[in-house]
Structure formats: C-alpha cells, structure tokens
Amino acid sequence: MARSNARPDLFLLGIMVFIIAFGILILASVSAPYSLEKFGTTFYFLRHQILFGLIPGLILAFFAFRIDLSRLKKWAPRLLLFNLILMIMVFLPVIGSGSESAARWIYLGPFSFQPSELLKLTFILYLASWLSSRTPHQNKFGTGQAEKITDFSQTFIAFLIVLGIIAVLLFFQSHASTLAIILVISAIMYFSVNLPLWHSILMILIGVGGLFSLIKFAPYRANRFLVFLHPDFDPMGIGYQINQALIAIGSGGLVGLGLSMSTQKWGFLPQTISDSIFAIFAEETGFIGSIFLIFLFLIFLWRGLKIAKDAKDGFSRLLSLGITSWIILQAFVNIGAMTGILPLTGVPLPFISYGGSALVIELVGAGLLLNVSKT
C-alpha cells in the first residue's frame, strides 16, 4: 500500500504542469478563428476544454493519486468490463451517436463521453493486474530474475481473446487508430515480462494480418499510406491535410510567426484544434518551440520509465510502464504524422489537442503515475 505521507515525483509533476499549461495556451491561440466562426466567440472551445476537460480531469487525477493501488488492482477486471459495456452502448439509438458513420460517443443530456478514450486506461489497468498476478514478483524493472510466463493456455490465449473483443468493438466504431495504440501498448507490457520468442513472432503476424484486413475493409486507410509514400500525390484531395501541415510547419522557421499569427488555422488546415494542432503550434513557435515541446515529452518518458524501474511490485511497474507508453506513443504518432514521418492516423496530441474525454483520462493516467512514484 502506498504511504499517504510519501512525496510523488516532483520532477514529473513539474513537467506535467508545463505540458498542461502549454496545452491551454496553444488551444487558446489555435481555436479562436474556428470558435468565432462557429459560435460567435473566440473562447468557446477553450472554455469547454477547461470546464469539461481540465477541471474534472484534475479532480479525478487527485483521487487517482490518492487511491490504494492494491484495491485498484482488484477492481481492474470490473473496470474493463464496465468500459466494454460502455463501448457497446455507443450503438444504442437513444444515448449513443456518432459522426461520419462512426458511432463513438455516449450522450447523456448536455454531457458527452467517448468510451474508447477510457478504454486505453482500463485496458492498461486490466493487463497490469492480470500479468502481475501470473508472473513472479520482481522488485526492479530490468533487474533481478526476469519474469517469465510459462502457462500458455491460461495467459496467451486469454490475452488474445480479450484483445479480440476489443478489436471487434473498435472495428465497428471505425477507430483503427485507437486499436493500433492499444495493440502496441499491450505488446510492450506483455513483452516486458519476457515472452518466449515464438509468442512475439505470433503477435507480430497477427498484427500485420489485422493491418491488412483493416485496409481491405476501409480503402481510405490505403490512401493514407499512399500519401505517406508519395506526399505530392493529389495535393488538393487525399494529400491535402499532410501538405498543408508541412506548409504550416515550414512557415514557422526557427522562431515561428508568433502566437495567434498562424495563417493555416484560418480555414486552410483541417482538424486544427485536434489532430493538426502540432502543425499550427510549430507555425507559431517555430523549430525552437517544437523542440521544446518534444523535449518535455522526452522528460516525461524518462521519468515514467524511472518510476517503473523503482516500483515496489509487479502491478505498479506494469501500470506505470503502460501509462508512460500510452502517452509517449500517442505524442510520437501525432507529431510523426504531422511531420510526414508516419501516415496520418487521427491520433490526438496528449494534454494539448481539444477533447474533454481524452484530457480527463490522460490526467487520470498522470495521477496514477504520480501515485506509483510515491510508493
């Protein structure tokens, strides 16, 4: 049990304050034109993010910081089951709804929630609880006797079944990016307990097969790979977003155009407040601002891995490893997509992109990471 009077990792806490402050500042600048056009005020999206994302997220993060991790480990399977029920509810005609033929949201009066964002955290909790209960205890991450799974029938098959259920639900929600994030996170956590080599090979083959299946059932994903390989292909069509993003990043130069001085956010670049927010940030703050933001995420990675290494038990170690991988992977995928290093995926930038559901869950994850650091 965590000591109530123990101090968390203050270095990580400081980095989180910087990133969250950056997020609010960036969103205030980027969202103003779109907010004014749609709602007649420049502060709608900023106000919504603070009221329905930042404030409830900070409150829940405090509870996550204080919660008894041993109890959380016991609750993890129930939390995942509850989340899967929510994932099914998005298809109901009254409370569930979606956009662009993708049912992803639950609406309860004036409130809306995206269960797939919560799924990233509940699955990490479940996998950390499940793996830690089936592997020998280890005090330090990467030290001591390696953990090893030996019972294939009780672990690997069950692992694939749970992943299969999640994959089916996300497939029907047209949420391939979330599925990819969950698959990579689960692979990192599962491989960290010293999988046999043939398990790893089988996991890779399943992942590659799933990728080709997703492309076959949704040709627009193949177009994303085509544009990734040939950025100049159809610049006014399927290649429009990445080309405009690269223009925005290139226009920033070394020091940027200045906050609120972006030209691409005035209707030229799609999804400016969500998927493309890094491109606008790079345009306004330049290479220096972009590198500083990336540096903050790298420090987050360093502290997260250190917390995992110093964790007192297997569950805490795997939990912190999973949360760190989740946040950093999303940041890498988002920034990589905007800079042309990776195909466009629709993955938001953690703590910065607009979205109350995502911000709340990310803050809860950060609270749990700080909780582990004080044990």
Secondary structure, DSSP 8 states (H G I E B T S, - for coil): ---TT----HHHHHHHHHHHHHHHHHHHHHHHHHHHHHHSSTTHHHHHHIIIIIHHHHHHHHHHHHS-HHHHHHHHHHHHHHHHHHHHHTTSTTTEEEETTEEEEEEETTEEE-HHHHHHHHHHHHHHHHHHTTS---SSTT-SS------HHHHHHHHHHHHHHHHHHHHHTT-HHHHHHHHHHHHHHHHTTT--HHHHHHHHHHHHHHHHHHHHH-HHHHHHHHHHH-TTSSTTTTTHHHHHHHHHHHHHTTT-S-TT--STTTTTSSSTTTTTHHHHHHHHHHHHHHHHHHHHHHHHHHHHHHHHHH-SSHHHHHHHHHHHHHHHHHHHHHHHHHTTSS-------TTTSS-HHHHHHHHHHHHHHHHHHT-
